[in-house]
Each structure stands twice: as C-alpha cells, then as structure tokens.
Amino acid sequence: MLNIALFGAPGAGKGTQSELLMKKHNLVYISTGNILREEIRSGTSLGKAARSIIEAGGLVSDEIIVQIIEKKITSNPDAPGFLFDGFPRTFVQAYILEGLLLKMHTSLTCLLFLDVTPEESLKRLLHRAKTSGRSDDTEAVIKNRLKEYREKTAPVARFYRDQGVFFQVDGAGSVETIYRQLEDIIDRELRKVLFNIVLLGYPGAGRGTQARKLAEKYNLVYLSTGEMLKEEIKKGSEVGQKVQALCDKGDLVPDEIVIKLIEKHIQRNPEANGFIFKGFPRTLVQAYILDGLLRKINTSVSFTLDIQCPTLELIKRLDARGRTKRRMNYDMETSTIVHRLEQHEKICLPVVEYYRKQGKMTLIDGDGTPEEVWTRIEEPAENAWRRAR
C-alpha cells in the first residue's frame, strides 16, 4: 500500500501536486481542509465546531481531525493507498496517523515536503485570495496560518526525518519539475517495500512446492519452519532433540522455539525483497507474533494464500510422502497423520479468519497437479505484488 503525506506551508502547492500524484497512483485523497469545508457546508456537528476555528485561522482540534480522517480511511477498505494533504499538521497528529495506519496493518511510505519561503507562501496566498472566494483567505488570517505553521507544524518534519521517510523538494520550481522530483522519490521508496506472503493450508496441500515457485518468481526468501526444525534435528542440537520428541507424536512445536528460528532467519537477510512463510503462523497467537516480527523491520504481511484440498486426498499424499526421503515424522502412520490434520483444523483455522478480516486472504483449490494449482495462484499473486508496490 502506497501512503503519502504531502507536507509544506500554506501556499506551497500541495493541492496541485496532490492531483497529479492521486491520478498517477489511484490514491484516495484525504485533505483535512476539504473535508472540513464539506462538513461546514453540510452543517454537521463537526462542521459547526470547526467553523469558528477555521475562520480565525487556527488549527482544528485533534479530536475533530481524528474522527474525519478515520471515517475517510475506513470507508475505503480496498484503496491501494492514501494521499494526505494537510495532515499531519502537528507532532501529536503524526502519532495519530501512525496509529490509524497501524490499524490497517500499513504505514506511511513517505512524507514529501514542498519547501517554499514564508515570503513566497504569503505572495501565493494573497494572489489566491483574489479569486478563491474563501472567507479564510484574508491577509490577517493568512499571516496567522503561516505563524501557526511555523510554530506547530514544522516540528513534524523532525518526526519523519528520524524515521527515514522525510524527503524535501524545492517548491519554487515549475509544477512539472516538482512533480518529476516527487515521482523519483516515490519510485525509490516503493523499491524498498517488501512483499511478504503467508502460505496456509493443511499438511499435504502442496504448500512447499508452491512456496518455492513464488519465492523464485518474486525473489523472496523462503522460510519454512518445517525445514528449519528438520535442520535442528539433523544437527542434534538441544532444540532439535526437543523438536524430535514432539514430532514423533505429531504435536506442534512451542512458539518460543519457532519464534527464535524465524527471527534469526529474518535477521540473516537484511537485503531481502520480502519473505514467504510456510508453516508459520499456525495459530492466532503466532499471527500476532508475525505482525510484531515484521513491524520491527517496518513491513507487514502483504498477501495470504490458503491452499485447500479434500481430506482423503491429504491423507493419500501424506501417506505417499511417508515412503520417500521427504517424509516428516508424522507421515509414518495413518493414525499420526489423522491426528495432525485434526490439530490443524482445531488450531489453524482462526488464522485464516484473521487474515480474511484484513482483506488479505485468497482461497486456492489445491486439488490437481502442482502445475494446475500454480495457474490458480499466479493471477492473485501478481495482483497482490502490484498492490504492495
């Protein structure tokens, strides 16, 4: 998801550049000024509360701003991203925006600062006042707005500079020149966006085969908890010995073991284009844990696939795998296979619902050859990849 905040003093040209960026990237435009003026025209309670403040050149209270921003965001759940014009205006609002985007499991991609001098801002706004017909476009109000900006809004730049997503552009150039510079910044930042896939499904559904195909196509790091655990068993480590006893019974490995292995492999790949997770998360708790692990590297789950397959077909596949070198310990006996499938149904299905509610879940028919299943995965995977960028 592409989320941009366009930042600058009143008169810096944010509205003009917003129109260009919104059209190019199909973003939902969120201008606190526009929304508030609409509330005022409609005579809503929010509009009445904001009217006197705006006409005096002051900043509307955060309580009002939060309500209108959240309403706009939640009314566009399928948006590929948002463009914020005039928000955040204060240090406190920067934290508010962080919280609002976090609720959507996303974050701000970049804050683009159009830098113009106070003299240029005043000149532009006085010129606009001649034709705007806006009651708040008087010289006294304009000067007060610029004063408010310098005192309350400028510190927001430090907040995002510390996060590494603050980018400054000279706002005194032509519209075309400024736009090209903004697009160059956005393109660079989008290249940094990680594409993270969670692959769900019952044991035997073919997750490993499809995960490797996805990892190869999108140049992702493939993280399979099963393979990590087998490696520990093969090494005969203390962790491996504990895992061996659990696998012999077909039980799931405790979270504390899996988390350390996942985090270790993420840290080993700081230049990754993204990760594909197979075998994790298996529980709702692990889904929250994965959110936390990815949040530490400023990313999140982009796309989730649930490969579905008939139970009898799963048993047949696992029984057949149990006769090969690829066998897992729980593949050795039918009773253990059934126990593992029952565990999956009881524990793992809430994870599917967790991602479904976020709009990140795609169900895939896993019956058929690996090639047939892959043809069903390609299109939704490609769409998700484009949305992530």
C-alpha positions in Angstrom: 0.0 0.0 0.0 1.3 3.4 -1.0 0.6 6.1 1.6 2.0 9.6 1.1 1.8 12.7 3.2 2.3 15.9 1.2 3.8 18.5 3.6 4.5 22.2 3.4 3.4 25.7 4.3 0.1 27.0 3.1 0.5 28.0 -0.5 3.4 25.6 -1.1 1.5 23.9 -3.9 0.3 20.8 -2.2 -3.1 20.8 -3.8 -1.7 20.9 -7.4 0.8 18.1 -6.8 -1.8 16.1 -4.9 -4.0 16.0 -8.0 -1.1 14.7 -10.2 0.0 12.1 -7.7 -3.5 10.9 -7.0 -4.2 10.4 -10.7 -0.9 8.5 -11.3 -1.2 6.1 -8.4 -5.0 5.9 -8.0 -4.8 7.1 -4.4 -7.7 8.1 -2.1 -7.2 11.8 -1.5 -7.6 13.0 2.1 -7.4 16.7 2.6 -8.5 17.8 6.1 -9.2 21.3 4.7 -11.6 20.0 2.0 -13.3 17.5 4.3 -13.8 20.2 7.0 -15.2 22.6 4.5 -17.7 20.0 3.3 -18.7 19.3 6.9 -19.3 23.1 7.3 -21.4 23.3 4.2 -23.4 20.3 5.3 -24.0 21.9 8.7 -22.9 18.8 10.6 -21.9 19.0 14.3 -18.3 18.6 13.3 -18.7 21.4 10.8 -20.2 23.8 13.3 -17.5 23.0 15.8 -14.8 23.7 13.2 -16.2 26.8 11.5 -15.2 29.4 14.1 -11.7 27.9 14.5 -11.0 27.9 10.7 -12.3 31.4 10.1 -9.9 32.7 12.8 -7.0 30.9 11.1 -6.5 28.4 13.9 -6.0 24.6 13.7 -9.0 22.4 14.4 -8.7 20.2 17.5 -7.2 16.7 17.1 -10.5 15.2 18.4 -12.3 16.5 15.3 -9.4 15.7 12.9 -9.2 12.1 14.1 -12.9 11.5 13.5 -13.0 12.8 10.0 -9.7 11.1 8.9 -10.7 7.7 10.4 -14.1 8.0 8.7 -12.5 8.6 5.4 -9.9 5.8 5.7 -12.4 3.1 6.9 -14.9 4.0 4.2 -12.2 3.0 1.6 -11.1 -0.5 2.7 -10.0 -1.6 -0.8 -7.9 1.5 -1.5 -4.4 0.9 -3.0 -3.2 3.8 -0.8 -3.9 7.2 0.6 -2.6 10.7 -0.1 -2.8 13.0 2.9 -2.8 16.8 2.2 -2.7 19.0 5.3 -2.3 16.1 7.7 -0.4 15.6 10.0 0.0 19.2 11.0 1.3 18.7 14.4 3.7 16.4 16.3 0.7 14.8 18.1 -1.1 14.3 14.8 1.9 12.4 13.4 1.4 9.9 16.2 -2.3 9.8 15.4 -1.6 9.0 11.8 0.8 6.2 12.8 -2.0 4.7 14.9 -4.6 5.0 12.2 -2.4 3.3 9.6 -1.3 0.6 12.1 -4.9 -0.4 12.5 -4.9 -1.1 8.8 -1.6 -3.0 9.1 0.2 -0.5 7.0 2.4 2.6 7.5 3.4 5.9 5.8 5.6 5.3 2.8 7.0 8.8 2.6 6.4 12.4 3.7 7.1 14.8 0.8 8.0 18.3 1.9 7.5 21.2 -0.6 9.8 23.8 0.7 9.0 27.5 0.0 10.0 30.6 1.8 7.5 32.4 4.0 7.5 35.4 1.6 6.6 33.1 -1.3 3.8 31.5 0.6 2.3 34.9 1.5 2.6 36.0 -2.1 0.8 33.0 -3.4 -1.9 33.0 -0.8 -2.7 36.7 -1.4 -2.9 36.1 -5.1 -5.3 33.1 -4.5 -7.4 35.2 -2.2 -8.4 37.4 -5.1 -10.3 34.6 -6.8 -10.9 31.9 -4.2 -14.0 33.4 -2.5 -12.9 31.7 0.7 -13.7 33.6 3.9 -10.4 32.4 5.5 -8.3 33.9 2.6 -7.7 37.4 4.1 -4.2 38.8 4.7 -4.6 38.8 8.5 -5.8 35.2 8.5 -3.1 34.1 6.1 -0.4 35.6 8.2 -1.8 33.8 11.3 -1.9 30.5 9.4 1.7 30.9 8.4 2.6 31.7 12.0 0.7 28.6 13.2 2.6 26.5 10.6 6.0 27.7 11.7 5.2 27.1 15.4 3.2 23.9 15.4 3.6 22.1 12.1 7.3 22.4 11.2 8.4 20.0 14.1 6.5 17.2 12.2 9.5 17.2 9.8 11.8 16.0 12.6 9.4 13.2 13.5 9.5 11.7 10.0 13.2 12.6 9.4 14.0 10.4 12.4 12.0 7.6 10.7 13.9 8.0 7.4 10.8 8.7 5.3 11.1 12.6 5.1 12.1 14.0 1.7 12.5 17.7 0.8 11.8 19.2 -2.6 12.2 22.8 -3.7 8.7 24.1 -4.1 9.7 27.2 -6.0 10.2 25.3 -9.3 7.7 24.6 -12.1 4.8 22.2 -11.5 6.3 19.7 -13.9 9.8 19.9 -12.3 8.5 19.4 -8.8 6.3 16.5 -9.9 9.2 14.7 -11.5 11.2 15.0 -8.4 8.3 13.7 -6.2 7.9 10.7 -8.6 11.6 9.9 -8.4 11.4 9.8 -4.6 8.2 7.6 -4.6 9.8 5.2 -7.1 12.9 4.8 -4.9 10.8 4.2 -1.8 8.5 1.7 -3.5 11.5 -0.4 -4.4 12.2 -0.7 -0.7 8.7 -2.1 0.0 8.9 -5.8 1.0 6.5 -8.3 -0.5 5.6 -10.8 2.3 3.5 -13.9 1.7 1.9 -16.3 4.2 1.1 -19.7 2.7 -1.6 -21.6 4.7 -3.1 -25.0 4.2 -3.3 -28.4 5.7 -0.2 -30.7 5.7 -0.1 -32.3 2.3 -1.8 -29.4 0.5 1.3 -28.7 -1.6 2.4 -25.5 0.2 6.1 -26.2 -0.1 6.0 -26.7 -3.9 4.0 -23.5 -4.5 6.1 -21.5 -1.9 9.3 -22.3 -3.8 7.7 -21.2 -7.1 6.5 -17.9 -5.5 10.0 -17.3 -3.9 11.7 -17.8 -7.3 9.3 -15.6 -9.2 9.4 -12.6 -6.8 12.9 -13.2 -5.5 11.7 -13.8 -1.9 13.4 -15.5 1.0 11.6 -18.8 1.6 11.2 -19.5 5.3 9.8 -23.0 6.2 9.5 -23.8 9.8 9.4 -27.5 8.9 12.8 -27.3 7.2 14.3 -25.2 9.9 13.2 -27.7 12.5 14.5 -30.6 10.5 17.8 -28.8 10.3 18.0 -28.6 14.1 17.1 -32.3 14.4 19.8 -33.2 11.9 22.4 -31.2 13.8 21.3 -32.9 17.0 21.1 -29.6 18.9 19.3 -29.3 22.2 16.4 -27.6 20.3 16.5 -30.4 17.8 16.1 -33.1 20.4 13.1 -31.3 21.9 11.5 -31.0 18.5 12.2 -34.6 17.6 10.1 -35.8 20.6 7.2 -33.5 19.7 7.3 -34.5 16.0 7.2 -38.2 16.9 3.8 -37.6 18.5 2.6 -35.3 15.7 2.4 -32.3 18.1 3.1 -28.7 17.3 6.4 -27.1 18.3 6.1 -24.4 21.1 6.1 -20.8 20.0 9.3 -19.8 21.8 11.3 -22.3 19.7 9.7 -21.3 16.4 9.9 -17.5 17.0 13.7 -17.6 17.6 14.3 -19.6 14.4 12.1 -17.2 12.4 13.7 -14.1 13.7 17.2 -15.4 13.2 16.5 -16.1 9.5 14.9 -12.7 9.0 17.9 -11.0 10.5 20.2 -13.0 8.2 18.6 -11.4 5.2 18.6 -7.6 5.6 18.6 -7.0 1.9 15.6 -9.3 1.1 12.9 -8.2 -1.3 10.4 -10.0 1.0 9.7 -13.3 2.7 7.4 -16.2 2.1 6.3 -18.0 5.3 5.3 -21.7 5.1 4.3 -23.4 8.3 4.1 -20.1 10.2 1.8 -18.7 11.6 -0.1 -21.8 12.6 -2.1 -20.2 15.4 -3.8 -16.9 16.1 -1.1 -16.1 18.6 1.6 -16.7 16.0 -0.2 -14.4 13.6 0.1 -11.6 16.1 3.7 -12.6 16.7 4.5 -12.4 13.0 2.9 -9.0 12.8 5.4 -7.9 15.6 8.4 -9.5 13.9 7.7 -7.8 10.6 6.8 -4.5 12.3 10.4 -4.5 13.7 11.7 -4.2 10.1 8.9 -1.7 9.1 6.9 -4.1 7.0 3.8 -6.3 7.2 2.1 -9.3 5.6 1.2 -8.4 2.1 -0.7 -11.4 0.9 -2.0 -14.7 2.3 -2.9 -17.9 0.4 -4.9 -20.8 1.8 -4.5 -23.9 -0.4 -7.5 -26.1 0.2 -7.6 -29.8 -0.5 -10.1 -32.7 0.2 -9.2 -34.6 3.4 -8.9 -38.0 1.7 -6.5 -36.5 -0.8 -4.4 -35.1 2.0 -4.2 -38.5 3.7 -3.2 -40.1 0.4 -0.5 -37.5 -0.2 1.0 -37.7 3.3 0.9 -41.5 3.2 2.8 -41.5 -0.1 5.3 -38.9 1.2 6.0 -41.1 4.1 7.6 -43.6 1.8 10.1 -41.0 0.4 13.1 -39.2 1.6 10.9 -36.1 2.0 8.9 -37.7 4.8 8.1 -36.0 8.0 7.9 -37.9 11.2 4.1 -37.7 11.4 3.8 -39.2 7.9 4.8 -42.7 9.1 1.5 -43.9 10.3 -2.1 -43.2 9.3 -3.2 -42.5 12.9 -0.5 -39.9 13.3 -1.5 -38.3 10.0 -5.1 -38.0 11.1 -4.1 -36.6 14.5 -2.0 -33.9 12.8 -4.9 -33.0 10.4 -7.3 -32.8 13.4 -4.8 -30.5 15.2 -4.6 -28.3 12.2 -8.4 -27.9 11.9 -8.7 -27.0 15.6 -5.8 -24.6 15.9 -5.1 -23.1 12.5 -8.5 -22.1 11.1 -8.6 -19.0 13.2 -5.5 -17.8 11.4 -7.5 -18.0 8.1 -10.2 -15.8 9.6 -7.6 -13.4 11.0 -6.3 -12.6 7.5 -9.7 -12.8 5.9 -10.9 -9.9 8.1 -7.9 -7.9 6.9 -8.8 -8.5 3.3 -5.5 -10.3 2.6 -6.9 -13.8 2.2 -7.2 -15.7 -1.1 -8.5 -19.3 -1.2 -6.9 -21.6 -3.7 -8.2 -25.0 -4.9 -5.2 -27.3 -4.2 -6.7 -30.4 -6.0 -4.8 -31.4 -9.1 -1.2 -31.3 -10.3 1.3 -28.7 -9.0 1.2 -27.0 -12.4 -2.6 -26.8 -12.3 -2.6 -25.3 -8.8 0.1 -22.8 -9.9 -2.1 -21.5 -12.6 -4.7 -20.6 -10.0 -2.1 -18.8 -7.8 -0.4 -16.7 -10.5 -3.0 -14.0 -11.1 -3.9 -13.2 -7.4 -0.2 -13.3 -6.5 0.6 -10.8 -9.3 -2.3 -8.5 -8.2 -1.1 -8.6 -4.6 2.5 -7.8 -5.7 1.3 -4.8 -7.6 -0.8 -3.6 -4.6 2.2 -3.9 -2.3 4.1 -1.5 -4.5 
